[in-house]
Amino acid sequence: QYQIQTLLIQRKNQFADFPSIPEELDLVERDDQITFELSLDDETLQKQELLDVFCVDPDYDENEKVWAGIRSEILGEDDDGDSETDG
């Protein structure tokens, strides 16, 4: 019964002792936050059912090589891959 009373007191205080976001992780000011609220039963929501279908990519290996080249170009990585641990 004591534990139940303790829980009810914490709930009454809106769990002030247990913040949802720890201070060290709260990096964005409340005024700078951008949030979006969507309702799944909204009639104006445009469905894109084509995105719900999985399609096998027959050229998967070739496409992965292309994307690896783009990634290394953007990140400035060597073409050798994990050359950081060599040496």
C-alpha positions in Angstrom: 0.0 0.0 0.0 2.9 2.3 0.7 4.2 1.8 -2.9 0.8 2.6 -4.3 0.6 5.8 -2.3 4.1 6.8 -3.4 3.2 6.2 -7.1 0.0 8.3 -6.7 1.9 11.1 -5.1 4.5 11.0 -8.0 1.6 11.1 -10.5 0.0 14.0 -8.7 3.3 15.9 -9.0 3.4 15.0 -12.7 6.5 12.9 -12.3 8.7 16.0 -11.6 11.4 13.8 -10.1 11.6 11.9 -13.4 12.1 14.2 -16.4 11.2 12.8 -19.8 14.4 14.3 -21.3 17.5 14.5 -19.1 19.1 18.0 -19.0 22.3 16.8 -20.7 20.3 15.6 -23.7 18.0 18.7 -23.9 20.0 20.5 -26.6 17.3 22.4 -28.5 15.4 25.3 -26.9 11.7 24.8 -26.7 11.1 27.9 -29.0 13.4 26.5 -31.6 11.8 23.1 -31.8 9.7 22.3 -34.9 7.1 19.6 -34.5 4.6 18.2 -36.9 1.3 16.7 -35.9 -0.5 14.4 -38.3 -3.7 12.5 -37.9 -3.9 9.2 -39.7 -7.6 9.6 -40.4 -7.0 13.0 -42.0 -8.8 13.2 -45.3 -6.4 15.7 -46.8 -3.4 13.3 -46.2 -2.1 12.1 -49.6 -1.4 8.4 -49.6 1.6 7.0 -51.4 0.7 3.3 -51.5 3.4 2.7 -54.1 6.0 3.2 -51.3 4.5 0.3 -49.3 5.5 -2.2 -51.9 8.9 -3.9 -51.8 10.6 -4.3 -55.2 13.7 -6.5 -55.7 16.5 -4.5 -57.3 18.2 -6.8 -59.9 21.2 -4.5 -60.1 21.7 -4.3 -56.3 25.5 -4.9 -56.3 26.1 -2.3 -59.0 23.9 0.3 -57.3 25.7 -0.4 -54.0 29.1 0.3 -55.6 27.7 3.6 -57.1 26.3 4.7 -53.7 29.6 3.7 -51.9 31.4 6.0 -54.4 29.0 8.8 -53.7 29.3 8.3 -50.0 33.1 8.3 -50.0 33.1 11.4 -52.1 30.8 13.2 -49.7 32.5 12.0 -46.5 36.0 12.3 -48.0 36.9 8.7 -47.4 39.6 6.7 -49.1 38.6 4.2 -51.8 40.3 1.5 -49.8 37.5 1.4 -47.2 38.6 0.9 -43.6 42.2 2.1 -44.1 42.1 3.9 -40.7 43.0 0.8 -38.8 45.8 -0.2 -41.1 49.3 0.6 -40.0 
